[in-house]
Amino acid sequence: VSTEFLVDTYGKHMFTCKTVCEHKKKLVCGINLESGDPPDEPRNVSCIQYGMDGHPTCTWDKGRLTHINTTYAI
């Protein structure tokens, strides 16, 4: 069995497959999806470090809202 469906809204979606046998539903499988836009490339990156042993602190413009969890690494 297969199916296709359009995810036309941003955010988290959960889809499940169930069987019905003797009026009882049983979960067979499922999937969680997050839909959104890919992140823009960071702009205006600026880092500053105080002293020789300090940890650098960086800021940047992330661009548009992605609607999904996004992690940036320098």
C-alpha positions in Angstrom: 0.0 0.0 0.0 1.3 3.5 -0.8 0.0 7.0 -0.9 1.1 10.5 -1.6 0.0 13.7 0.2 0.8 17.3 -0.1 2.3 19.1 2.9 1.3 22.7 2.3 1.8 24.3 5.7 5.0 24.9 7.7 5.6 23.2 11.1 5.5 19.8 12.6 3.3 17.0 11.1 2.7 13.5 12.3 1.3 10.8 10.0 0.3 7.3 11.1 -0.8 4.0 9.5 -3.3 1.9 11.4 -5.0 -1.4 10.7 -8.6 -2.2 11.8 -9.3 -5.7 12.8 -12.4 -6.8 14.6 -13.2 -3.2 15.4 -9.8 -2.6 17.0 -7.3 -0.1 15.7 -3.6 -1.1 15.8 -0.7 1.3 15.0 1.5 -0.2 12.2 3.9 2.7 11.4 4.3 6.4 11.6 6.5 9.3 10.6 7.1 12.8 12.0 7.9 15.6 9.5 9.1 19.1 9.9 8.4 21.4 6.9 9.9 24.8 6.3 12.3 26.8 4.1 16.1 26.1 3.9 18.1 28.6 5.9 19.7 31.6 4.2 23.5 31.9 4.4 24.4 33.9 7.5 25.3 37.6 6.7 27.1 40.3 8.7 29.1 37.8 10.8 31.0 39.5 13.6 33.1 37.8 16.3 34.9 39.3 19.3 37.3 37.7 21.8 38.5 39.4 25.0 42.0 38.4 26.0 44.1 35.4 24.9 42.1 32.7 26.6 38.5 34.1 26.3 35.8 32.4 24.3 34.8 34.2 21.2 31.3 35.6 21.0 29.8 35.8 17.5 26.6 37.4 16.1 25.1 37.3 12.6 22.0 38.0 10.6 20.2 34.7 10.2 18.0 35.8 7.3 14.4 34.6 6.8 12.4 32.6 9.2 12.8 28.9 8.3 10.0 27.4 10.5 12.3 24.5 11.4 15.0 24.0 14.0 18.3 25.4 12.5 21.8 25.1 14.0 24.6 27.3 13.0 28.3 26.4 13.5 31.4 28.6 13.0 
